């Protein structure tokens, strides 16, 4: 029998896992009671069902670090993660609060800069951020919302405390996998959806479309023309770009498909002629969106796009310059932003964070590297990190050097005992560490996905959940 399940006792596993996790939450009991009725052959066949669906639907991602840039089938675990709806309500409220404060912060930075003048956030932190764009000074986008789409990674510690691990505000990805995970799980466990109150997730494309519509220029009279701007088929998230465009019923375009006229409006080239574009959902980094303003050698962007946006003739989500808040050093100040702009206490705390730009904190970090997780300020995908307890030989000394050479570029956090969920492995069901990336929208209104993308560290003992680093994902059930 595949996977060595003949000698596997699922009941014993559940007992051990629940004891380690302080007993199962009530919302999970129905799922686990059902799983206990399955034998190894049934589980294996359901795994094959999921794998076949992934291949048939072309759900892929790309790993750049191996130098081959080859699309690979999306790594998916068939055992869903279950969260009680009452617990989720608290998380949803905290995420809306956080994005509201972040947008007020970004708008303040590019206009009055009161938070810098009042010393809440050190001015040098912003002025040394590579994502602070002076070209955006004096602009206020529709509804004051710069980050229209945010993917905040949240984790639960072993004591049950929920933390925000980081905010992804530039071009956050992963929501298409959240939607596809649900479709696949319905094929794998159709019977469970009949008798369980699982809140749907398939309204996200409609909510995204509504948000994009809400940031159209005021001069737009009819239904706005919305497009999704992609770097092209070789981008690691191209599956998501094409998927979301198709789900929203909008055009998927590349830079060469758009043109900025002498009137500063953006037009899409079609076989019928030029169509005016009102809103661009861009999936291209700032550096590449407009060769007139940023990288002159960019072939991905649209010459004149910044000119059009600053003239208020096109809406862009996320707005250029948003990445200034997608900085792990700036992350440390988000609780202070919430208090400063909203006069409220953060509903979801940050993970305690050491700033290496502070000499005393830097020395502490260097002396305790074996115990900490160290992150560079602007990397993503799990790259450039040091997980101290799992560091390879020589890595600690390497990071001591890196931190001393550029202390502004590093933060450190304690190694959290992340919560675990049952995960199907080659050796049966095992507990694996997980995080969760909900997606928050802000335009005229705010919206949070029901749950989000649960990412799971498929490697035993690993805390790195990114797919590019050997992680996978699960469906996330919010159960009433």
Order of alpha helices (4+ residues) and beta strands (2+ residues): alpha-alpha-alpha-beta-beta-beta-alpha-alpha-alpha-beta-beta-alpha-alpha-alpha-beta-alpha-beta-beta-beta-beta-beta-alpha-alpha-beta-alpha-alpha-beta-beta-alpha-beta-beta-alpha-beta-beta-beta-beta-beta-beta
